[in-house]
Amino acid sequence: MTHTQQRLLLAATSCVALGSAMLLRSGTAIGSRLFMNEELAHAQSRSVELTLAWLLVASVPALWFARARVVAAALILVPVGVLAWASQDQGGYPFSAWAMPAHAMRIAAPLSLLLVSFGSRDSDSTRAREANAWWIVRLATAIVFVVHGTEAIRAHPWFVDLTITSARELLDIRWTQATVERLLTIVGAVDIAAAIALLFTRSRAVVFWMAFWGLFTALLRVIAYGPGALGEVVVRLPHALLPLTLLPVITRIRAPGAVPSMQTARGDLII
């Protein structure tokens, strides 16, 4: 793993933790699950969410110390994964049944960091773990773009509202819902095409596009809805950071003399 990849992965995991903590402080499906299904009192449900939020915040500084990284990444992975599951379990919003795959990049960031930080440091073991970590990042990125692309094609109400509001706030354009739905069909098709290209090509242009689009769509939340949406922005920053972690890997594959196969002679996955 290069120094740049490590920094990007650490930054992505930090954003996942901080963004999730901000969401937990406002109330999430975890609290709803505890209150509605587990029959905890509302105050107890909120206490659990706030405790998880502080745990996530406290884990972020520990990520940047090698000796504490494995524990910190695990402490981030668990509540982030539970939040994705609870969002899908509780539902109550459009396309909530797709919450787990929609959160794939949020889960992939701490999971990949945990994978590359855990275990022995001998070259073969490290190389195999890193290769598998990049496959996790690659698959998670493709999954999220496919899910969001499909939601856009099917005119997700939140996407329609975000596009209309952003166009008005950013460009002073008043688009009709019909116009936005046609635009989202194109956007969705591009998202799905980018996901397929990421899986089956070695295009750096695709990686840069996905990073740009991930950042742009994350920032649209705060442009459209103001500072109250900052948590939604921060938790989506890995949509920009994770694709960039693949650039050195793609560069190595494209370099003269690089191994073109997706498997080593020993069968270890590589990108």
N, C-alpha and C positions, 0 to 999 in steps of 0.2 A: 504494500500500500504506500502510495506517495504521501508526502507531507500535506499536499493540497487536498487529496482525497480524505485524509484523516480530519483535517480542519472542517471540510464541508460536511462530513458525516457527523462530527461533533456539533456543528452549528445547527444542522437539521434536527438532530435529537434534542438539542436545547430548545429550539423553537416549538417542537412538538410538546415538550414538557411545560414550557411557559404558557403556550396558547391553550393547552388543555386545562392548566391551572386557572386561567382566566375564565374559561367556560364553566368550570366547576364552581367557581365563586358566584357565578350568576345563576346556577341551577342547571342540571343536566338530567338525562335519562337514568343515570345511576340513582339520583335522589327519588325520581318517580318510581323506579323499580322497588326501592326499599320501602317507600311509603305505600304504594298501591298493592304490591305483591307480597312483600315481606311483613307488612303491617307495622312498620316502625312509626313512631310518632314523627310528625313533620320536623320538629326540632332535632330529633336524633338523625334523621335522614340528611338534614342540612349539615349537621356536625360531621358526618362521615364524608360528605363532599368537601367540606372545608379542610378536613384533615388530609384527604388525598391531595387537595390543591397545595397545601403547604409542603407535603412530602415531595411533590413534583418540583416545586420551587427549590427546595433544599437539595435535591438531587443534581440540579444543574451545575453548581460549582464543582461538585465531586466528579463530574464527567471529565473535567479537564486535568485531573490527576490520574496518571496511569494506574496506580495501585488501587484506586477506588472506582475505577471506570466500570468494571464488570458489575459490581453491586448497584451502582447508580443507574446503569442502563437497564438492569433488571427491575429496579424500583420504578422506572419510567414505563417500561414495557407493559407491566401488569395492569396498572390503572388505565392506560391508553387502550389496551386491548379490551378491558372490561367495559369501558365507555363505548367503544364501537359495538360490542355485543349488546349492551343495554339499549343503545339507540335503535338497533334493529329489532330487539325484543319488544320494546315499548311502542315503537311506531308512532303514529299520530301526525305524520307529515308526509308530503309526497315522496314516493320512492324510498320510504324508510326501510323497505325490505332489502334494499341494496346497501345498507349502511356499512356492513363489514367490508365488502370490496371497495366501497367509496373511501373508506378510511385506510386502505391498504398501505399507502405511503407513510402515514402516521405510525403505523405498526412496524413497517419495514425499517425505518430509521433506527430506533433503539434495538431492534432485533439484529440488524446487520452489524451495528456497533458492538453488541454483545458477542456476536459470533467471531468477529475479528480480534476481540480483546481477550477471549477466553481460551484457555488451554495452553499447551506447550508452545515454545517459540522456535522449535526446529523448523528448518526451511520448508520441508515437504508439508508438514501439518499446517503451517501458517499459510502457505500458498493455496492449499485445498480449501481452508476456511475462508480466505479472502475471495477465492473464485466463487464459492457458493454464496457469499454475502452479496457479490455484485449481481449474481443471478436473482437473488431476492429483490434487490433494488430495481433491476430491470423489469422483472415480472410485475412488481407492485406498481411501477410507473405506468406500464402498459395497461394494467387492470384499471387503474384510476382514470386514465384517459378514455378507455372504452366505456366505462360506466358513465362518466360525465358526458361523453359524446352521445351516448344513447339517450341520456336524460335530456340533452339539448335537442336532439331530433324529435323527441316526444314532448317538447315544449314544457319542460319542468317549470311550474309556476314561479318558483324562486328565481330561476334564470331569466324568465321573461321580465319579472319585476326589476331585477338587478340591471338588466340591459336597458330598459326604458328609463330607469332612474339615473343610471350612469350617463347615458346619452344626453339627458336633460342637464345634469349637473356639470358634465365635463365639456360638452360641445354645444350646449343650448339648442339641442335638436329634440323635437317632439315626434318620436316614432309611435306609430300605432301598434297595437298588439299583433295584428296580422303581419305587419312588416317585420317585427322582431321575431316572430315564429319562423318566417322564411329565412331570416338571417341565421337563426339558431340551427336550422337544418344544415346549412353550409358549415357552420362552426362545428357542429357535431360530427359531420362527415370528415372534416379535417382532423379532429381529435382521434377518431378511430383509425384513420389512415396513418397518423403519426405513431400510434401505438403499434400497428402492424409493422411499420417501417423500423421501429426500435427493436422489435423482436427478430426481424429477418434481414436487416441490412446493417452496415457499419457506418452509417451516415452521421458525421458530426453536425451537419446542418439540422438534422432531426433533433438531436440532443439540445442544440442551442435554441431551436424553436420551442421545444417543450419547456425548457427553463424559462424562456421569455414569457410564454403564455401562462405558465404557472404563476409567475410573479405578477403579471398584469391582472389576471383574474382575481388573485388574492387582494391586490391593492384596490380593485374596484369596490370591494366591500366597504372600505372606509370612505372612499369617494362618494359612494351612493348613500351610505347610512351614517356616516360621521364617526367620531371617536368611540362610540359605543360598540362598534363592530371590530375593535382592535384585536380582540381575542380570536375572532374568526380569521383575521388577516394573519396573525402570528402563527396559528396552528396550520395554516396552509403554505407557509414559506418553504417547507420541504418540497413542495411541488416544483419550486424553482431550484432548490439546492441539490436534491438527490439526482436529477438527470445529469448535473455537472460532474458528479462523482464518477460517472461512466466515461468521461472524456479521456483520461489517461489510459483506460483499458482499451478503448477503441483505437487510440493512437498507437498503442503497442501492437494491436492486431494488424493495423494498416502499415506498420513499419516494415521495411525490407527485411526479409528473413524471418518474420514473425510466423508463428504456427497458425495456419488458417482454420484448423479444425476446432470444433467446440468441445473436444475431449483430448486429454493427454493420453499418452500411451498407457498410463495406469488407470485411465477412466475418470480422473478427477475433472469436474466441470470447470471450464474456463470460459471467459467471454471473449 
